[in-house]
Amino acid sequence: MKRVLTTLLLVLASLTVTHPAQAGVLRIRGADVSSLAKSEAYGGLYRDARGRAGDALRILSDAGLNYIRLKVWVNPADGYNTKARILPIAKRAKARGMKLLVDFHYSDTWADPGKQFKPAAWESLPLDRLAQAVYDHTYDVLAALRRQGTTADMVQVGNEINGGLLWPDGSNSDWPSTARLLNAGYDAVKRVSRATEVVLHLANGGDNGLYRWWFDNAAAHGIRYDVIGLSYYPYWHGTLETFQANLNDVATRYGRPVVVVETAYPFTTEDDDGWPNIIVSAEPYPGYPATPQGQAAMLAKVADIVRQVPDGLGLGLFAWEATWTGVKGNGWDPADPASGNGWENQALFDYADRALPALRALGHS
């Protein structure tokens, strides 16, 4: 009888114990809400799935999201995405128990694989002073967050830095200079909070050759970091299968956790603000139509791929600019108030300002 009970207990244990990468919800179920402060200032409204108006962060939190991402520019023309603008959003998020990823672009405007423009105030600085400027700016923003009791949980030192940052000095045609600048940011983060995780973020999440080349060089040149961040947009960055293969490879090859800091998918092909949408196909990725259901299914699929990363190294994902709805005045160009938003058909709120099914799919991923 004792042997039978022992065998039964072992069988039950085998049924209930799961691999860490497959157990429960993801550690990070997040949304980039960088445009939220400006949207609200220009009259943007947000409603839950039942149509009740309320605080966008409350709606995100109630849907199960536990992280926000906020970008920081140095001196943008419109005055948004600065230290002063992110502090109130961070306080609201932390009050709801959400965590915070700060995304430093080290520019006055968008930084991505095609452009890494220096802030105007830094343009003439030699490398030593440029590294000091990176350190001082990073420290200043993060220390302000800490002082108000909203210490950043994760920090990106650079945004989509496939080709380096702060061109031409930080271009990775000169890896020692790239390393100097990135490590200046790393040191500033850790001086504010040793517990804050530093993310290095590349785009093109399905390009394994890029990631191996980049992070092999990072190792060779002593670049310090804690987490590998990826952008994966399924209509631009390769198949779901190549994305999964790259995610699994870089996590195991470099022994670092991975997080998808940017992903998105359209819920409609319609336009809401008179500015052409970036993605207009009725089925941008095979099998996933540009519908509310297709958007939810794609985010759920990306989340499932992250969950399956070996050894529990898949942390989670962020829907990019989830609250960037078609609000007049909240366009893409900080220097042009007349610019529109080509992204509102990929937000997690529809054209009646109501939370879409993808929001709940992300919150329960």
DACOR-V506452 format. One line per field, one symbol per residue. ss: DSSP state (~ for helix, > for strand, _ for the rest). phi: phi as a letter, one per 20 degrees, with the letter a starting at -180 (. if undefined). burial: b if it has 24 or more other C-alpha atoms within 12 Angstrom, else e. A space follows every 50 residues. Layout:
ss = ???
phi = ???
burial = ???
This chain:
ss = _~~~~~~~~~~~~~~~___~~~_____>>>>>___~~~~~~_____>___ __>__~~~~~~~____>>>>>>__________~~~~~~~~~~~~~___>> >>>>_______>__>____~~~____~~~~~~~~~~~~~~~~~~~~~___ ___>>>>______>______>___~~~~~~~~~~~~~~~~~~____>>>> >>_____~~~~~~~~~~~~~______>>>>>________~~~~~~~~~~~ ~~~~__>>>>>>>_____________________>__>___~~~~~~~~~ ~~~~~~~__~~~_>>>>>>________________________~~~__>_ ___>>_~~~~~~~__
phi = .fffffffffffffededfgfdemeffdccbfcgefgfgffenfdccffe nefafgfffffffofcbcccecdebffemeldgfeegffffffffeneec dddeelbebgdbgebcfffgfdgeffggfffffgfffffgfffffffenc gfecceenclegdnblfegegefcggfgfgfffffgffgfffbfefeedd cdelfeefffffgffffgffdmfeadcedcecdfecdnfgffffffgfff fffdmcfcbeebbaafdbefdccmdgffdcffbfcgncfecgffffffff fffffffeggmmeeeqbcfflfdeeeefndefdfecfefddedfedfece fdmegegffffffde
burial = eeeeeeeeeeeeeeeeeeeebbeebbbbbbbbbbbbbbbbeeebbbbbbe eeeebbbbbbbbbbbbbbbbbbbbbbebebbbbebbbebbbbbbebebbb bbbbbbbbbbbbbebbbbbeebeeeebeebbbbbbbbbbbbbbbbbeeeb bbbbbbbbbbbbbbbbbbbbbbeebebbbbbbbbbbbbbbebbeebbbbb bbbbbbbbeebbebbebbeeeebbbbbbbbbbbbbebbbbeebbbbbbbb beebebbbbbbbbbbbbbbbbbbebebbbbeeebbeebbbbbbbbbbbbb bbbbbbbbbbbbbbbbbbbbbbbbbbbbbbbbebeeeeebbbbbbbbbbb bbbbbbbbbbbbbbb
